[in-house]
Amino acid sequence: MKKLVPLCVIFQLVFVFQLTGQAQLKKANLGDIVLENGKIIENCHLEYRTFGTLNQDRSNVVLFPAWLGGTSEQLIGFIGKDKFVDDTKYFVVAVDPIGNGVSTSPSNYIGHAESDFPIYTIGDMVKIEHLLLTKVFGIQQLSGVIGMSMGGHEVFEWIVSYPSFVKKAISIVGTPRMTGYEKLYWQTQLEIMKAYQSCDSCSKGKFLSLWLFLFAYSADYQNEIIQGNNFNQFLSQVREVEFNINDYSSQIRAIQSHDVISKNGGSFEQTASLVKADLMIIVEMKDLICNPNTAIEFANLVGGQIQKLSSPCGHISFVCETGLYSDLVREFFNKSN
């Protein structure tokens, strides 16, 4: 049986390359944050790591937010010379988005029950990260922003909500808004997670691994690794992932409501006209989690660069095909506007 590519991409990512030069985790206390729905996150803190050197005019900053359930630590393997973002050239700020269990999240919301944590959006994530950049670093413009999956959704929010703040933007398997299928996909996970919260004997970690194997890879990949009578052998290789249901569900709700089009009048054309950044999208045509066509439609209207890939790994192909992705990203960042 073909060896499984580690599926802890969305959670405890196991890189196929060695992690080196780990940067120290830092904490920014940002005070009370008023969310888009009017609710307040009290004493909000954002964790992050920095790589490289900030130049004198603060013009070489690249923001790199993590994916659903991901952390800034898991981004380390994508940062460095010959990787996605070259920290010998750029000052990279890798961010732990709210709700991931490191930055302010239901599981660490001091003085409150986990269930008290307010519902937030991708737009709220971006607003808080903008506050980090402007208040903590004094940055007035990003050289670039890059993200995969949920981080890729953030990229679209950045270029629409803060159009003059971003020079280059790269969304990898991200989208400007959820389709009906995607909303159903996330709602199904939410309902299952709700059931697991009332089942002490159930293995939520094993379920989530199986769920991600089912959707994060393409059907072609699954059919290649599960053949003949090896299904039990396949199951024996599936590891449980550790995660907090309330944290995970809070980020799912943010993803499920993500829609920069409706926030700006409901017109693709009108929303695309707001964008000033140089945009590149990398989409996977075998993606079972994020519909690539929505991002393609938006990028065409923006006049952005579109890379259509078709990896058997589907949604998590940025781990399976790191060399290809790294080449595409570095070329785009190195291109003059």
C-alpha positions, 0 to 999 in steps of 0.5 A: 500500500502506498504510504500515506502523506501525513494528514495533520495539515489542518492540525498538527502538521508533520512536515516532510522536510525538517523544521529549522530556525524556529522563531519565538512565539510572541504575544500582542495584547490588543484590548477589547475588540468590537466584532462585525456583529457588535459583540466584544472579545474582551482582552483579545491577544494575538500570538505570532512569530517573526522571521527575517529582518524588518527594513528601515522603511518597513516595506518588506513585510509579508503576513502569513496567517495559518489555516483552520486549526493551524498555528504559526509554528506549523507555518515554519516549514513554509518560510525560508530561502527556497520555500514559499516566503524567503525570510532573507528578503522579507520580514515574515509575520506568521500569525495564529488566527483567533480561535486556534487555541493559541491566540484568544479562543474559546478554550483560553477565554479567561473569566468566561465559559468556552460557550460564551465566546462570541461568534466572529468572522473571517473579516474579524480575523483580518481586522485583528491582524490589521491592528497587530500590524499597525499598532505593534509594528507601525506598518502602513502597507504590506509587501504581501499576504499569503495564506492557504485554505482558511488563510487563503480566505483571509487573503480575499478579505484583506484585498477587499477590506484594506485594498491600499494596504496590500501590494501582493496577495496570494490565495492558495485553495481559498475563496472569496465566498462560500458556495452552497455546497461548502456551507453544507460541508461545514454545517455537517461538521458542526452538527457532528461536532455537536454530537461528539460534545455529548459523547464521552466515549466517542473518539472525536480525534479519530473521526476528524482524521477519517473525515479529513482523509475523505475530503482533504484528498481527492477520490483518485488519491484515496482509490490509489492508497485503498485497494483490494483487501488493505482497508484495515491496514489503511485504518491502522495508519489513521492517527487521532488528532488532538483538538478542542471542539469549541475552538475548531467549531468557532473557526468553522463558523467564521469560514461558513459565513465568509463572503466578501461579495455579499459584504460589498453589494453582492456583485462580483464586478463591484467587489473586484473593482475595489482590489488594488493588490496584485493577485495570484490564486492557486487552485486545485481542480480536484479540491473537495473542500473549496470550490476552485471556480469561485476564486477563478471567477473573481481573479479573472475580474481582478485581472489576477494571475491564475494557477490551476493545478490538479494534484491527487492530493486535492485540498492539501496539495500544498504539502504534497507538492511543496516544490511546485508551490514554492516555485510559483509563490517565489516567482510571483513575489519576485515579479515587479509590479 
